Amino acid sequence: MNESSQTGRQANESFRFVQLSDLHLSTIVSPNPIHLINKRILGYLSWLRKRRHTHQRWILDLAVEEIHRLKVDHYAITGDLTHIGLKNEFEQASQWLRSVASANDLTLIPGNHDLYVNEKWHRSFALWEKYMLGDNQTRDERSDHALKQLNQLYPTIRMRKNIAFIGLSSAFDAPWFRATGKVDQQQLTRLHKLLSSKTLDSYCKVLLIHHPVTMTHTPLRKCLLNRDKLISLLKQYPVDLILHGHGHNSCYDSIDCANNKIPVVGMSSSSSTNQTKNHKAEFLLFDITQNTQSWMINKQSYTFDMRQKKFIATTRKEFMLPTTH
């Protein structure tokens, strides 16, 4: 794996990173019934009936093998490593994360399945903390409340060469029968301050969020509830690329700004056995190059072919964005 750092790069030098999402890599083994006396019982029944067959760890492992061959600079994971956010699931995901990359080379944001119900921090995200914290960031040691901690930590920012990975948390304790997301107001306030400053002017700004920002490919029960507030902020202070998961489908959208469009890229689950169009297991490879006046962003999708038992390069898309908005 190529070395990542927080220093700038020269023009025309490419930065390569990969996006994985909706891994659902854990197995739910003999859960304590006490931990299922809440919304988790629905997720557990769904896992017994369907999800344990739909998501397969061996497919994800094949994806990682292929990614290692591609020599990426960084990994971005846009949530849902677990099924119902049990402590043992966090432990399984933690072991997997250590096998993939160092905390410096892997940026992780939470998904709604990771906060299926509000949990104690030490039983959940504490196990992934080093992959979630931004550069030189610490968390409030006085609180063990997972949702409160997430809203205090995010947005996170990690600068790698000429790329700024900006993470948002859209996970919250959604009602029963809902998979909705929400970006807390204190996150939005800090994001406004971050994007309106000059700090990131020389960086390609990549925003990571689990829930889709737009409604084009999302039913109401799975939507981002306060998407209008976030879109309004991004129209005023644009980023260069938005990446999300959640929908388990490969999709593309954009947000119209005054002088440009922000590409919004969604992806399928990286562990899915589904072989229908736009729902096959995939990972996305991005190569970003800085020219004199623009960012060149090349996106290559790798999808899983069940017959060949391998990931194959499929659709490719290119974006050109001005280096300043």
Secondary structure by P-SEA (a helix, b strand, c coil): ccccccccccccbbbbbbbbcccccccccccccccccccaaaaaaaaaccccccccaaaaaaaaaaaaaacccbbbbcccccccccaaaaaaaaaaaaaccccccbbbbbcccccccccccccccccccccccccccccccccccaaaaaaaaccbbbbcccbbbbbbbcccccccccbbbbbcaaaaaaaaaaaacccccccbbbbbbccccccccccccccccaaaaaaaaaaaccccbbbbccccccbbbbbbcccbbbbbbbbccccccccccccccbbbbbbbbbcccbbbbbbbbbbbcccccbbbbcbbbbbbbbccc
